[in-house]
Amino acid sequence: MLFLRRQLLRTLSFAFGSSFILSGKQLGLAAQTATQPKVSPPAGAAVRDGIAGGTEIEKVTGIGGFFFRAKDPKALGSWYQQHLGVSVIPTSYEESPWQQEAGPTAFAPFPETSKYFGDAQKVWMLNFRVRDLDKMAAQLGAAGIEIKIYPPDPTGRFARVHDPEGNPIELWQPKVPDTKG
């Protein structure tokens, strides 16, 4: 338990200013020093783009972790690893943590009365980006996991599954921009 707590604190302390470089049994850090160019935002974009009072604010660079309670954490962690390829926090420094690919991330608080998550008792929902929704759906279906695929929308294709504890999981295959020009 002490190792996990120390690992978590160490990970969080570096998450917003450094990148982990893991190779074999070595752990290295690379500072993230790149800054975005300062340009005048269009009218009304100041808050949306992280600029307050004409001064650029420091922004987070992504999600560094997702922590939640579970009835059976070990079994649920195994389910996520087996069916979705998401590994839990490593138990030693020799193991690599789950690495996600860069891409868009939605951050959307919903009203308490929203029916979007399905079960009114559920207060969170994960949305995972996938490369090929059809392959993921076939893989989950073959494992006996019920999956519902929705019609495409302008942002891509979506599907919904539930983990063994009934938590909703949305799978999203982002639309590939039209590169014809």
For each residue, the residues with C-beta under 8 A, 3 or more apart:
1: 4 5
2: 5 6
3: 6 7 91 92
4: 1 7 8 89 91
5: 1 2 8 9
6: 2 3 9 10
7: 3 4 10 11 89 90 93
8: 4 5 11 12 65 89
9: 5 6 12 13
10: 6 7 13 14
11: 7 8 14 15 64 65 89 97
12: 8 9 15 64 65
13: 9 10
14: 10 11 17 18 20 29
15: 11 12 18 64 65
16: 60 61 64
17: 14 31 32
18: 14 15 29 30 31 32
19: 29 30 32
20: 14 27 28 29 97
21: 27 28 29 30
22: 26 27 28 96 97
23: 26 28
24:
25: 93 94
26: 22 23
27: 20 21 22 93
28: 20 21 22 23
29: 14 18 19 20 21
30: 18 19 21
31: 17 18
32: 17 18 19 61
33:
34:
35:
36: 56
37:
38: 56
39:
40:
41: 45 46 49 51
42: 45
43:
44: 48
45: 41 42 48 49 51
46: 41 49 51 52 54
47: 50 51 52
48: 44 45
49: 41 45 46
50: 47 56 57 59
51: 41 45 46 47 54 55 56 57
52: 46 47 55 57
53:
54: 46 51
55: 51 52
56: 36 38 50 51
57: 50 51 52
58:
59: 50
60: 16
61: 16 32
62: 100 102 105
63: 66 100 105
64: 11 12 15 16
65: 8 11 12 15
66: 63 126
67:
68: 124 167
69:
70: 73 76 77 165
71: 76 165
72: 75 76 165
73: 70 76 77
74: 77 78
75: 72 78 79 164
76: 70 71 72 73 79 80 163 164 165
77: 70 73 74 80 81 88
78: 74 75 81 82
79: 75 76 82 83 163 164
80: 76 77 83 84 86 87 88 163
81: 77 78 84 85 86 87 88
82: 78 79 143
83: 79 80 139 140 143 145
84: 80 81 128 169
85: 81 98
86: 80 81 98 128
87: 80 81 90 97 98
88: 77 80 81 98
89: 4 7 8 11 97
90: 7 87 93 94 95 96 97
91: 3 4 95
92: 3 95
93: 7 25 27 90
94: 25 90
95: 90 91 92
96: 22 90 99
97: 11 20 22 87 89 90
98: 85 86 87 88
99: 96
100: 62 63 129
101: 129
102: 62
103: 129 174
104: 129 174
105: 62 63
106: 127
107:
108:
109:
110: 114 116 117
111: 114
112:
113:
114: 110 111 117
115: 118 120
116: 110 125
117: 110 114 120 122 123 124 125 168
118: 115 122 160 162 168
119: 122 166 168
120: 115 117
121:
122: 117 118 119 125 166 167 168
123: 117
124: 68 117 167
125: 116 117 122 167 168 169 170
126: 66 167 168 169 170
127: 106 169 170 171 172
128: 84 86 169 170 171 172
129: 100 101 103 104 172 173 174
130: 133 136 171 172 173
131: 135 173
132: 135 136 173
133: 130 136 137 149 157 158 159 171 172 173
134: 137 138
135: 131 132 138 139
136: 130 132 133 139 140 159 171
137: 133 134 140 141 147 149 159 171
138: 134 135 141 142
139: 83 135 136 142 143
140: 83 136 137 143 145 147 161
141: 137 138 144 145 147
142: 138 139
143: 82 83 139 140
144: 141
145: 83 140 141 161
146: 161 162
147: 137 140 141 159 160 161 171
148: 159 160 161
149: 133 137 157 158 159
150: 153 157 158 159 160
151:
152: 156 157 175
153: 150 156 158
154: 175
155: 172 174 175
156: 152 153 172 173 174 175
157: 133 149 150 152 172 173 175
158: 133 149 150 153 170 171 172 173
159: 133 136 137 147 148 149 150 170 171
160: 118 147 148 150 168 169 170 171
161: 140 145 146 147 148 168 169 171
162: 118 146 166 167 168 169
163: 76 79 80 166 167 169
164: 75 76 79
165: 70 71 72 76
166: 119 122 162 163
167: 68 122 124 125 126 162 163
168: 117 118 119 122 125 126 160 161 162
169: 84 125 126 127 128 160 161 162 163
170: 125 126 127 128 158 159 160
171: 127 128 130 133 136 137 147 158 159 160 161
172: 127 128 129 130 133 155 156 157 158
173: 129 130 131 132 133 156 157 158
174: 103 104 129 155 156
175: 152 154 155 156 157
176: 179
177:
178:
179: 176
180:
181:
